[in-house]
Amino acid sequence: MKPLAIPLLSLVALAASSCGGTSSGPQATVNGTIGGQPIASADTIAATGTTTGQFGNVAYLSEFIGNVTGACALAQQHQNKANATGIELVIQTEGPEKQSPIGPGTYAITNGSPAGYAVTSRLTVTAAYLSFDGQCNNTIADTAAQAGIGTITIVAVSPSSVSGNFDLTFPNGEAVSGNFDSPVCTYNPLAPQPAAPVACQP
């Protein structure tokens, strides 16, 4: 099963005026460093839903804690933000049957290898550190960016917000933990991307 390929722009931070809900500043904390650098939590955003994918029916929940604001609107316009960084958490089930929405629970990192929930549903749980340069190019290799072990705990899910916490270890041994209480952005990360290149906003 292929995990979700969710662009950074889709999960960075909520522009409340354009994406619904309210935001009163940072709603997440991150402890630890990656590459010796702390993870900024200027804001946080979640995306959750069910849809169909290449390999069947999909349920997904995604969470991003990042250093920029206004990315919900950027995502809806298929744009990226230069020098954006953050942590992306993705929980996904997929199978031939209709998938139930991702709900509260503790999910262990599968490191790209699906875990069997049942014959009709497979689970993929990933966590990654994402970093763009001034031209919105990735600055860290996938092998170094993906957490090798850890857990993501979802405490509550509603149509307007997602809350939970995480405890992750990356390939270089650095450990990162934190919590979040995020507004949901109305955006489908599995929707087809436009044919034109994604714009990079300064």
N, C-alpha and C positions, 0 to 999 in steps of 0.2 A: 504494500500500500504506500502510495506517495503522500508524504505529509503536506500540509498546507504550505504554500509559498506566499506568505503575506508580506508585502512591502512595508518598509519602515514607516512610510508616510501614513499608512492606514491605522497605525496604533500608537501614535506618539502622545498627543494631548488634545483635549477637547476645546473647541471654540464654542462656548456655550451659546453665544448669540446665534450661531448658524446651525448647531447640531442638536439643539434641544437640551433640556436639563439645566442645572445650575452648577457653577464651579466657584469655589471661594479660595482657590490657590492649591498648593500641593496637597494631594490626598494619598501620598505614598511615602514610604521610607525605605532606603536601601542601605544596608550595612556591608562593609567590605570594599574591596577594590578589584578591578580587572586590568591587567597590564600596569599595575601600580597606581591606577587612576581611580578616584571615587566616582560613583555613578550619581549624576545629578538627577533630581526628581522635581523638575519644574512643574510637571503635571503628569497626569496618567489617564489612559483611556482603555476601554474594553470593547470588544465586538463579539456577539454571540448569536447563534441561529442554527437553522438546519437548511440544507440545500441538496442538490444532486451534483456529483462530481464524475470524474472519468471512470472511477471504479465502483460507482454505486451511490447510495444515499449517504449523506455526510451530516454530522452534527459537530459544531466547532465552538470553542470559547478561546478567545485570544485576549491577552493583556499586555499593554506596553507602558513602561515607565521611562520617561525621557527628559531631555534637557531643553526642549522647545515647546512652545505653545501654538495653538491654532491649527493643529494638524488634521483635525476632523474635517474641516473645510478643505484643506489641501488634498486629503484622501478622496473626498467626493469629487474633486476636480482633477484627480490623477496627477498630482504634483508631489515633489519631494522637497526637503529643506536641507540646504547646505550645512555641513558641520553638525548634523544631528547625531546624537548618541543615545543609547538606552538599552534596556533589557526587554526582550520579547518572550512571552510565555504562550504556548499553544497546547491546547488539549483537543483531541479530535477522535471521533469514532466514525467508522465507515463500514458499510456492508450492503448486501442486496435488499435487506428489509429496511423499512422506515426507521430512522434513528431517533431515539429520545433526546431531547435537549441535554446538554452537559449541565449537571447539577452539583450541589455541594458534595464534597468528599476529598480524600487525599489521593493524589495521582503521582506515581513514581515515574521519573524520567525513563523513557524507553530508548533514548539515544538513537532515534531514527528507525528502530526495529519494532514493529507493532507487537503489542501484547494481546493475547487472545482473551477477550471478555467472554465470548461465546461464539458458536459457529456463525451466527448472523451479525456479529459486530466485532471489529478489531479496534484497539485503542493505540493511539500514538501520542506521546507527551514529549514536548521538546522545550528547551529554554536556550536562548542565544543572546549574546552581546552583539549589538549592531552599532556600527560607526561609519559615518560618511565624511568624506573630505569636502573641500570647497566646491567640487564639481559633482557632488553626490555619488562618488565612487566609493565602494566598500574599502575600508582600510585594514581589515583583519580577515584572515583566512577562515573558511568555514570550520576547518579542523580545530582551530584554536578558539573559535567563537562559541561552539556548542558545548553546553554543560554535559559532563559525562555521567554524573550521578546527582541525585537529589529528589526533592518532592515539591509539588505545587498543591496547596490546599485551598479549595474553594469553600468559603464559609457561607456565602449567600449570593443568590442570583435573582434579579428581578428585571422587568423590561427596561428599567432605567439605570440600574447600577449592578456592579459585581464587586464583591469584597473577598479577601483571602490573604494568604501569605505564602512564602517560598523559602527554600533552603537549598542552595545549589553549590556544586563544586565543579570547577572548570579544569581542562586538561593540564594546565600548568600548576594545579594545586590550590589556586586561589578560591576562597569560599565567599559566597555572597548570599545574604538573607534579607528579608524585608517583608513588608505588608502593603496592602493597597485597598482602597475603597474608591472605585472608579465609575464615572458616568459612562453609559453605553453610547457609542457613536452609531448612528444609523448608516451603516455601510457594509456591503457584502464583500469580504476580501477574496471570495472565489469568483466574483464577477469577471467577465472577460476584460482584459486591459485594452486600451485603445491601440490602434496600429502605429500611431506616431510615438516617438520616444517620450518617456515621462519627463515633464519639465522639472528643472532644478531651480528652486527659489533661493535667492541669496539670504 
